[in-house]
Amino acid sequence: MVVDVRGFPTFQRAQSSFVFAQGGGQLWPDAALIQGVSSQLVQEGSLQTYITSEGQIGDFKNVTRVKAQAVQATKFAPSSNYITDAVLSAPAAAQFRSAGKACRVVYFKD
């Protein structure tokens, strides 16, 4: 799953980030699937990564691509300036859900 966050200069890399549907529902990682899993394990398992060019998308298989509607502060500190989470519109969230629960997220950023 490629989440395009280009155009949001405040978006930052993080050990753990989240993807939400417009309205607040968490899409990724699936809360039930990661219950009790440390963020360090998520990072070590390469469940999320960051790219900065179109050419890098070819390094991944079975790619579904969506554009973030917005970005927001980490769910761990929602009033902070640490902007790490992506928000998807309803159509993009539906596309995201159709990719399956156990996917890897690749953030495509500036």
C-alpha positions in Angstrom: 0.0 0.0 0.0 1.5 3.3 -1.1 0.1 6.3 0.8 1.1 9.5 -1.1 1.7 12.2 1.5 3.5 14.5 -1.0 2.4 18.1 -0.6 2.3 17.9 3.2 5.7 19.3 4.2 5.0 18.8 7.9 4.7 15.0 7.5 7.6 13.3 9.4 9.1 9.9 9.6 8.3 7.9 12.7 9.0 4.5 14.3 5.2 4.0 14.4 2.7 5.8 12.3 -1.0 5.3 11.6 -3.4 5.6 8.7 -6.9 6.8 9.5 -10.1 7.2 7.6 -11.8 10.6 7.5 -13.8 10.7 10.7 -11.1 9.0 12.8 -11.3 5.2 12.3 -7.9 3.6 12.3 -7.2 1.7 9.1 -3.6 0.7 9.6 -2.1 -1.0 11.4 -5.1 -3.1 12.1 -5.6 -2.6 15.9 -6.6 -6.2 16.4 -3.6 -7.6 14.5 -1.0 -5.6 16.4 -2.5 -5.8 19.9 0.5 -6.4 22.2 3.1 -6.0 19.5 5.8 -3.5 20.3 6.5 -0.6 17.9 10.1 -1.7 17.8 9.0 -5.0 16.3 6.8 -3.2 13.8 9.8 -1.2 12.7 12.1 -4.2 12.6 9.5 -6.1 10.5 9.6 -3.3 7.9 5.8 -2.9 8.1 6.2 0.7 7.1 8.8 2.5 5.0 9.4 5.8 3.3 10.2 6.6 -0.3 10.8 9.9 -2.1 10.7 9.0 -5.8 8.3 7.4 -8.3 11.0 4.9 -9.3 11.1 3.4 -5.9 7.5 2.2 -6.1 8.7 -0.4 -8.5 10.6 -2.1 -5.7 7.3 -3.3 -4.2 4.8 -5.9 -5.5 1.0 -5.8 -5.5 0.9 -2.0 -5.1 -2.3 -0.2 -4.3 -1.8 3.6 -4.3 -3.9 6.2 -2.4 -3.5 9.9 -1.8 -3.7 11.2 1.7 -6.4 13.8 2.2 -4.6 15.2 5.3 -1.9 14.5 7.8 -2.1 14.9 11.6 -0.1 14.6 14.8 0.8 11.1 16.1 -2.0 9.4 17.8 0.3 9.1 20.8 0.5 12.9 21.2 -2.4 14.4 19.3 -1.8 18.0 20.4 1.9 17.8 19.4 3.6 19.2 16.3 4.9 15.7 15.5 3.0 15.0 12.3 3.3 11.3 11.5 -0.2 10.0 10.7 -2.1 10.1 7.4 -5.8 10.6 6.9 -7.7 9.2 3.9 -10.9 10.3 2.3 -13.8 7.9 2.2 -13.1 6.6 -1.3 -9.3 6.2 -0.6 -10.2 4.5 2.7 -12.4 2.0 0.9 -9.5 1.4 -1.6 -7.1 0.9 1.4 -9.5 -1.6 3.0 -9.8 -3.6 -0.2 -6.0 -4.2 -0.1 -6.4 -6.4 3.0 -5.6 -6.1 6.7 -2.0 -7.5 6.6 -0.3 -5.1 4.3 2.9 -3.0 4.4 2.6 0.7 4.2 5.0 2.8 2.1 4.7 6.5 2.6 5.6 8.4 -0.6 6.8 11.8 0.6 8.6 14.9 -0.6 
